[in-house]
Amino acid sequence: MKSKLITTASITFLLFASSCNSGDNNSTAAAATTDNPPATGQSGVKDDMSAKNVVQVAISSKDHTTLVTAVKAAELVDALSNAGPFTVFAPTNAAFDKLPAGTVEGLLKPEKKEALTDILQYHVSVGVFKADMLQDGQVLGQVNGGNITITKKADGLYVNGTAKIIASIPASNGIIHVIDGVLLPPPAK
């Protein structure tokens, strides 16, 4: 009687476990057979429930495809997917279009990775600086070691006097200020 009860309980458990996993096995098998290698590092963490981090927000924006391409080329996706907190000044595609012809294409070449990384890191501050916290004349240290200056004008906030903050988007690991210009670090002295 005791062995019959254990056998019945075991079969019930196996059937239950099998039915719970039946939907996941197909998606796992399908994922394993794709040609795309699995993402590694912090950017490879799959979480559809939490708020998006600064990289995920940028990836979901049709206005930031050039920025996303540059971040990937500079291999900064994992760094910007970490806990932060970060303030990212994110130029739109139109902002990149204002640069001289060939600039973006040139920076995306593997031999220009160091220059591209420097420019992208000049768009990131460590800490969360919401728009209402930014003051006229405020200087923020950037990840690349340079500084930017905030200017308040009648029509809004500007970075380095030229790139206007046109929107601010909170993220799980900081905030993104969408800007209408690309920030170029001053030449090294």
Backbone as numpy.savetxt, mean C-alpha at the origin, in Angstrom:
# Nx Ny Nz CAx CAy CAz Cx Cy Cz
-20.51 -52.95 22.86 -21.34 -51.76 22.86 -20.46 -50.51 22.86
-19.42 -50.51 23.69 -18.53 -49.37 23.81 -17.82 -49.12 22.48
-17.32 -50.18 21.80 -16.62 -50.01 20.53 -17.58 -49.55 19.43
-18.84 -50.00 19.50 -19.83 -49.57 18.53 -20.12 -48.08 18.67
-20.15 -47.56 19.90 -20.37 -46.15 20.17 -19.19 -45.32 19.67
-17.97 -45.78 19.91 -16.76 -45.08 19.45 -16.73 -45.05 17.93
-17.05 -46.16 17.27 -17.05 -46.23 15.82 -18.09 -45.28 15.24
-19.29 -45.24 15.81 -20.34 -44.35 15.35 -19.92 -42.89 15.53
-19.32 -42.58 16.65 -18.86 -41.21 16.91 -17.75 -40.83 15.93
-16.85 -41.75 15.65 -15.75 -41.48 14.71 -16.29 -41.22 13.31
-17.22 -42.01 12.86 -17.80 -41.85 11.52 -18.54 -40.51 11.44
-19.28 -40.17 12.48 -20.01 -38.90 12.51 -19.03 -37.73 12.42
-17.95 -37.80 13.17 -16.95 -36.74 13.16 -16.32 -36.61 11.77
-15.95 -37.73 11.16 -15.33 -37.70 9.84 -16.27 -37.11 8.79
-17.55 -37.50 8.85 -18.52 -36.94 7.92 -18.68 -35.43 8.13
-18.72 -35.01 9.38 -18.85 -33.59 9.69 -17.63 -32.82 9.20
-16.45 -33.33 9.49 -15.21 -32.66 9.07 -15.12 -32.60 7.56
-15.52 -33.67 6.91 -15.49 -33.71 5.45 -16.44 -32.69 4.84
-17.63 -32.54 5.38 -18.58 -31.60 4.83 -18.15 -30.16 5.09
-17.48 -29.89 6.19 -17.01 -28.54 6.48 -15.91 -28.12 5.53
-15.08 -29.04 5.11 -13.93 -28.71 4.27 -14.21 -28.84 2.79
-15.34 -29.39 2.40 -15.56 -29.67 0.98 -15.49 -28.43 0.11
-15.97 -27.28 0.54 -15.92 -26.07 -0.27 -14.52 -25.50 -0.36
-13.73 -25.62 0.69 -12.39 -25.04 0.70 -11.42 -25.81 -0.15
-11.61 -27.12 -0.26 -10.64 -27.93 -1.01 -10.58 -27.51 -2.46
-11.72 -27.20 -3.06 -11.72 -26.80 -4.46 -11.00 -25.48 -4.66
-11.23 -24.50 -3.78 -10.56 -23.21 -3.97 -9.07 -23.34 -3.70
-8.68 -24.17 -2.74 -7.27 -24.37 -2.47 -6.59 -25.05 -3.64
-7.24 -26.05 -4.18 -6.67 -26.75 -5.33 -6.58 -25.81 -6.53
-7.60 -24.99 -6.72 -7.58 -24.06 -7.84 -6.47 -23.03 -7.66
-6.28 -22.55 -6.43 -5.23 -21.58 -6.16 -3.85 -22.19 -6.39
-3.70 -23.45 -6.05 -2.40 -24.10 -6.20 -2.04 -24.36 -7.65
-3.04 -24.38 -8.53 -2.75 -24.69 -9.93 -2.61 -23.45 -10.79
-2.71 -22.25 -10.23 -2.56 -21.04 -11.03 -1.09 -20.81 -11.34
-0.85 -20.00 -12.34 0.52 -19.70 -12.74 1.16 -18.64 -11.87
0.37 -17.92 -11.07 0.91 -16.87 -10.21 1.50 -17.48 -8.95
2.75 -17.13 -8.64 3.32 -17.64 -7.39 2.65 -16.95 -6.22
2.56 -17.63 -5.08 1.92 -17.01 -3.91 2.76 -15.83 -3.42
2.09 -14.78 -2.95 2.78 -13.63 -2.40 3.46 -14.03 -1.09
4.58 -13.41 -0.84 5.29 -13.67 0.41 5.40 -12.38 1.20
5.82 -12.49 2.43 5.95 -11.31 3.27 4.60 -10.80 3.73
4.61 -9.61 4.31 3.40 -9.03 4.87 2.33 -8.83 3.81
2.73 -8.51 2.58 1.74 -8.28 1.53 1.01 -9.56 1.13
1.54 -10.72 1.50 0.93 -11.99 1.16 -0.13 -12.45 2.14
-0.30 -11.71 3.23 -1.31 -12.08 4.22 -2.68 -11.81 3.65
-3.54 -12.81 3.64 -4.89 -12.69 3.10 -5.84 -12.35 4.23
-6.47 -11.18 4.15 -7.41 -10.75 5.18 -8.45 -9.86 4.52
-9.62 -10.43 4.26 -10.69 -9.68 3.61 -11.64 -9.02 4.60
-11.37 -9.17 5.90 -12.28 -8.65 6.92 -11.82 -7.30 7.48
-10.51 -7.11 7.62 -9.99 -5.90 8.25 -9.98 -4.73 7.27
-9.79 -3.54 7.81 -9.63 -2.36 6.97 -8.38 -2.52 6.12
-8.38 -1.93 4.93 -7.25 -2.05 4.01 -6.07 -1.21 4.50
-4.84 -1.73 4.25 -3.65 -0.95 4.56 -3.39 0.03 3.41
-2.35 0.87 3.54 -2.11 1.91 2.54 -1.87 1.33 1.14
-1.21 0.19 1.05 -0.96 -0.43 -0.26 -2.26 -0.95 -0.85
-3.06 -1.61 -0.05 -4.33 -2.16 -0.54 -5.28 -1.04 -0.99
-5.27 0.08 -0.28 -6.09 1.22 -0.68 -5.62 1.72 -2.04
-4.32 1.87 -2.21 -3.77 2.35 -3.49 -4.08 1.38 -4.63
-3.94 0.10 -4.36 -4.21 -0.92 -5.39 -5.67 -0.86 -5.84
-6.57 -0.53 -4.91 -7.99 -0.50 -5.26 -8.40 0.81 -5.94
-7.48 1.73 -6.12 -7.79 3.03 -6.73 -7.37 3.05 -8.20
-8.30 3.35 -9.08 -7.98 3.46 -10.51 -7.12 4.69 -10.79
-7.05 5.63 -9.87 -6.27 6.85 -10.04 -4.82 6.72 -9.57
-4.45 5.54 -9.07 -3.09 5.37 -8.54 -2.35 4.19 -9.16
-2.69 3.82 -10.38 -2.03 2.66 -11.01 -0.55 2.90 -11.25
-0.18 4.12 -11.60 1.24 4.43 -11.82 2.01 4.32 -10.51
1.43 4.84 -9.43 2.07 4.75 -8.12 2.24 3.30 -7.70
1.22 2.50 -7.89 1.28 1.08 -7.51 2.36 0.36 -8.33
2.44 0.65 -9.61 3.48 0.06 -10.46 4.86 0.43 -9.94
5.03 1.68 -9.56 6.32 2.15 -9.04 6.66 1.49 -7.70
5.68 1.38 -6.82 5.91 0.75 -5.50 6.33 -0.71 -5.69
5.69 -1.39 -6.63 6.06 -2.78 -6.92 7.46 -2.86 -7.50
7.79 -1.97 -8.44 9.12 -1.98 -9.07 10.22 -1.70 -8.05
9.93 -0.88 -7.06 10.91 -0.55 -6.02 10.92 -1.59 -4.89
10.04 -2.58 -5.01 9.91 -3.64 -4.00 9.63 -3.09 -2.60
8.68 -2.14 -2.55 8.29 -1.52 -1.28 6.92 -1.98 -0.78
6.30 -2.93 -1.48 4.96 -3.38 -1.09 4.94 -3.94 0.32
5.88 -4.83 0.64 5.90 -5.42 1.98 6.15 -4.38 3.06
7.09 -3.47 2.82 7.41 -2.45 3.82 6.18 -1.59 4.12
5.44 -1.20 3.08 4.27 -0.35 3.28 3.04 -1.13 3.72
3.11 -2.45 3.71 2.00 -3.28 4.20 2.14 -3.58 5.68
3.28 -3.25 6.26 3.51 -3.51 7.68 2.66 -2.58 8.55
2.78 -2.76 9.85 1.92 -2.06 10.81 2.02 -0.55 10.75
3.17 -0.02 10.32 3.30 1.44 10.27 3.43 2.03 11.65
2.84 3.14 11.91 1.90 3.89 11.09 2.62 4.76 10.05
1.95 4.97 8.91 2.51 5.75 7.82 1.55 6.85 7.40
2.13 7.96 6.96 1.40 8.97 6.22 2.00 8.93 4.83
1.18 8.60 3.84 1.63 8.49 2.46 1.02 9.63 1.66
1.88 10.38 0.99 1.43 11.41 0.07 1.44 10.76 -1.31
0.24 10.43 -1.81 0.08 9.58 -2.98 -0.29 10.37 -4.23
0.68 10.54 -5.13 0.37 11.25 -6.38 -0.58 10.44 -7.26
-1.48 11.13 -7.92 -2.40 10.48 -8.85 -1.68 10.18 -10.16
-2.33 9.40 -11.00 -1.79 9.14 -12.34 -1.58 10.46 -13.08
-2.53 11.39 -12.96 -2.43 12.69 -13.62 -1.20 13.46 -13.12
-0.86 13.30 -11.85 0.34 13.95 -11.30 1.60 13.41 -11.98
1.66 12.08 -12.14 2.80 11.49 -12.83 2.86 11.94 -14.29
1.69 12.14 -14.89 1.63 12.57 -16.29 2.22 13.97 -16.48
2.28 14.77 -15.43 2.85 16.13 -15.51 4.37 16.10 -15.61
5.00 14.99 -15.25 6.46 14.90 -15.32 6.90 14.90 -16.79
8.14 15.31 -17.05 8.63 15.28 -18.44 8.49 13.89 -19.05
8.20 13.85 -20.34 8.00 12.59 -21.06 9.19 11.66 -20.83
8.88 10.40 -20.54 9.92 9.38 -20.35 10.44 9.26 -18.93
10.08 10.20 -18.05 10.59 10.17 -16.68 10.16 8.90 -15.94
8.86 8.63 -15.96 8.34 7.47 -15.23 8.91 6.18 -15.82
8.88 6.07 -17.13 9.40 4.87 -17.79 10.86 4.64 -17.43
11.64 5.74 -17.41 13.06 5.64 -17.06 13.27 5.18 -15.63
12.45 5.70 -14.72 12.59 5.32 -13.30 12.17 3.88 -13.04
11.33 3.32 -13.90 10.88 1.94 -13.71 11.90 0.91 -14.19
12.99 1.36 -14.82 14.03 0.43 -15.28 14.79 -0.10 -14.06
15.19 -1.37 -14.09 15.88 -1.98 -12.94 17.12 -1.20 -12.49
17.85 -0.61 -13.41 19.06 0.12 -13.03 18.76 1.45 -12.33
17.50 1.87 -12.34 17.09 3.12 -11.67 16.34 2.85 -10.36
16.37 1.61 -9.89 15.61 1.24 -8.70 15.98 2.10 -7.49
17.25 2.41 -7.32 17.68 3.21 -6.16 17.07 4.62 -6.21
17.08 5.24 -7.39 16.49 6.58 -7.54 14.98 6.52 -7.33
14.33 5.50 -7.88 12.89 5.33 -7.71 12.54 5.15 -6.24
13.30 4.33 -5.55 13.07 4.10 -4.11 13.20 5.40 -3.33
14.22 6.19 -3.65 14.43 7.47 -2.97 13.22 8.39 -3.16
12.72 8.47 -4.40 11.57 9.32 -4.69 10.33 8.82 -3.95
10.09 7.52 -3.99 8.90 6.98 -3.31 8.99 7.16 -1.80
10.16 6.95 -1.23 10.32 7.13 0.22 10.18 8.60 0.62
10.39 9.50 -0.32 10.19 10.93 -0.06 8.69 11.27 0.05
7.84 10.33 -0.30 6.40 10.51 -0.20 5.80 9.88 1.07
6.66 9.38 1.98 6.18 8.64 3.16 6.78 9.21 4.44
5.91 9.48 5.41 6.33 9.87 6.76 5.95 8.74 7.71
6.75 8.57 8.75 6.40 7.61 9.79 5.54 8.34 10.81
4.36 7.83 11.04 3.38 8.47 11.92 2.13 8.78 11.13
1.07 9.13 11.83 -0.18 9.49 11.17 -0.38 10.99 11.35
-0.39 11.69 10.22 -0.59 13.14 10.21 -1.87 13.42 9.44
-2.98 13.50 10.18 -4.27 13.79 9.56 -4.28 15.23 9.07
-5.12 15.52 8.11 -5.17 16.85 7.51 -5.39 17.94 8.56
-6.26 17.68 9.53 -6.53 18.70 10.55 -5.36 18.91 11.51
-4.36 18.05 11.45 -3.16 18.18 12.29 -2.06 18.97 11.58
-2.18 19.11 10.26 -1.13 19.76 9.48 -1.23 21.28 9.61
-0.11 21.91 9.87 -0.07 23.35 10.09 0.80 24.03 9.04
0.50 25.29 8.77 1.29 26.07 7.82 2.74 26.16 8.31
3.65 25.81 7.44 5.08 25.86 7.79 5.60 24.60 8.47
4.72 23.64 8.74 5.13 22.40 9.42 6.08 21.61 8.52
7.15 21.11 9.13 8.14 20.30 8.41 8.00 18.87 8.89
7.89 17.95 7.92 7.78 16.52 8.24 9.00 15.80 7.69
9.60 14.97 8.54 10.70 14.11 8.09 10.16 12.95 7.28
10.80 12.67 6.18 10.36 11.59 5.31 11.26 10.37 5.46
10.77 9.22 5.03 11.49 7.95 5.19 12.86 7.99 4.50
13.01 8.73 3.42 14.29 8.78 2.70 15.31 9.68 3.39
14.92 10.34 4.48 15.83 11.23 5.21 15.62 12.69 4.88
14.84 12.99 3.87 14.54 14.37 3.51 13.38 14.92 4.30
13.07 16.18 4.05 11.95 16.84 4.71 11.01 17.44 3.69
9.73 17.49 4.04 8.75 18.22 3.25 8.17 19.32 4.13
7.62 20.33 3.49 7.01 21.44 4.23 5.55 21.58 3.80
4.70 21.72 4.80 3.27 21.91 4.57 2.99 23.41 4.47
2.16 23.79 3.51 1.75 25.17 3.33 0.23 25.22 3.29
-0.34 26.15 4.05 -1.79 26.38 4.00 -2.02 27.59 3.10
-2.84 27.37 2.06 -3.23 28.46 1.17 -4.75 28.59 1.26
-5.28 29.61 0.65 -6.72 29.86 0.70 -7.52 28.67 0.17
-6.96 27.96 -0.82 -7.71 26.85 -1.42 -7.34 25.48 -0.87
-6.53 25.42 0.19 -6.22 24.13 0.80 -4.79 23.96 1.23
-4.44 22.70 1.52 -3.10 22.35 1.99 -2.22 21.90 0.82
-0.97 22.33 0.87 0.00 21.97 -0.17 1.23 21.36 0.47
1.89 20.50 -0.28 3.16 19.91 0.14 4.25 20.53 -0.71
5.25 21.08 -0.05 6.36 21.77 -0.72 5.87 22.88 -1.64
4.72 23.47 -1.31 4.20 24.62 -2.04 3.58 24.32 -3.38
3.69 23.09 -3.88 3.22 22.82 -5.24 2.20 21.68 -5.34
2.29 20.67 -4.53 1.39 19.51 -4.63 0.24 19.69 -3.65
-0.96 19.86 -4.19 -2.14 20.09 -3.35 -2.70 18.77 -2.85
-3.05 18.74 -1.56 -3.75 17.58 -0.98 -5.20 17.69 -1.42
-5.65 16.71 -2.24 -7.01 16.78 -2.78 -7.97 15.82 -2.09
-7.44 14.91 -1.28 -8.28 13.99 -0.51 -7.42 13.32 0.55
-8.07 12.84 1.58 -7.38 12.08 2.63 -8.18 10.82 2.90
-7.47 9.68 2.93 -8.13 8.39 3.08 -7.48 7.63 4.24
-8.24 7.31 5.28 -7.67 6.52 6.38 -7.42 5.08 5.93
-6.40 4.47 6.50 -6.07 3.07 6.23 -5.77 2.40 7.56
-5.68 1.09 7.55 -5.45 0.36 8.80 -4.08 0.65 9.39
-3.13 1.04 8.56 -1.78 1.31 9.05 -1.35 2.75 8.80
-2.30 3.66 8.73 -1.95 5.06 8.57 -3.00 5.83 7.80
-2.52 6.80 7.03 -3.41 7.65 6.25 -2.73 7.96 4.91
-3.57 8.11 3.90 -3.09 8.49 2.57 -3.64 9.87 2.27
-2.75 10.79 1.88 -3.17 12.09 1.37 -2.94 12.04 -0.13
-4.00 12.09 -0.90 -3.91 12.08 -2.35 -3.44 13.47 -2.77
-2.39 13.52 -3.60 -1.84 14.80 -4.03 -1.82 14.89 -5.56
-1.85 16.13 -6.05 -1.91 16.34 -7.50 -0.56 16.64 -8.13
0.50 16.32 -7.41 1.86 16.51 -7.93 2.80 15.47 -7.36
3.88 15.21 -8.07 4.89 14.27 -7.59 5.94 15.07 -6.83
6.32 14.57 -5.66 7.34 15.23 -4.84 8.72 14.69 -5.25
9.60 15.59 -5.63 10.95 15.16 -5.97 11.91 15.64 -4.89
12.69 14.73 -4.33 13.61 15.11 -3.26 14.63 16.13 -3.79
15.03 17.06 -2.92 16.06 18.02 -3.36 17.36 17.26 -3.64
18.17 17.77 -4.55 19.43 17.09 -4.85 20.32 17.00 -3.61
21.06 15.89 -3.52 21.97 15.69 -2.37 23.05 16.76 -2.42
23.40 17.25 -1.24 24.42 18.30 -1.14 25.79 17.73 -0.99
